[in-house]
Amino acid sequence: MTTPCLRLVTPDDAEELAAVYVENREFLAPWEPVREDEFFESDSQRAAIERMLDEHAADRMVPFVILGPAGEIAGRLTLNNVVRGAFQSASVGYWVREDLNGHGLATRAAREAVDHAFTALGLHRLEAGTLLHNVASQTVLRRAGFAPFAVAPEYLRIAGRWQDHLLFHAFAPSPRP
């Protein structure tokens, strides 16, 4: 059995996570919202983690860190906007730091998140979006069992401007009769 590459984020991760964000600030900038300088500080990361863990306790989010080969923080993956009731759905967002990018870690993390969402959480559907030109992320999603289903115009404000996204979804396996 392989060691999981996802674990729930903790407040103790704040310092390392801030350092990873600082080291990857330019690399992540084209794929994320514009960040204020304070975002990259340990105290800001700790406060954000505490908010995310409150959302996790309320069953609205699952904030993971992605672990690299030596157990270091390699990125983040979050199951956001968990909706229960008739919908049983969540959205997925993730990133992997530059030096570990392109080695299958994001795919492995996405697969683990899909399994967690459909088994541990009992969700029915997951959704994720990528910028139209983010072929690498689209490949990750396809390898994790997602399929594209729509283009959403001006979906998110990324890198300072509203950008179109290709939307993907994945469904829990149907129970056998």
Protein Blocks (a to p, Z undefined) as FASTA:
>chain_A
ZZdfbdcddfklmmmmmmmmmmmmmmmmmmmccddfklmpmklmmmmmmmmmmmmmnopa
ccdddddfkopafbdcddehiaehjnopadddddddfklgonlmmmmmmmmmmmmmmmmn
opabdcddddfklmmlmmmmmmnopacfbdcehkbcgehiacdddddddddddddZZ
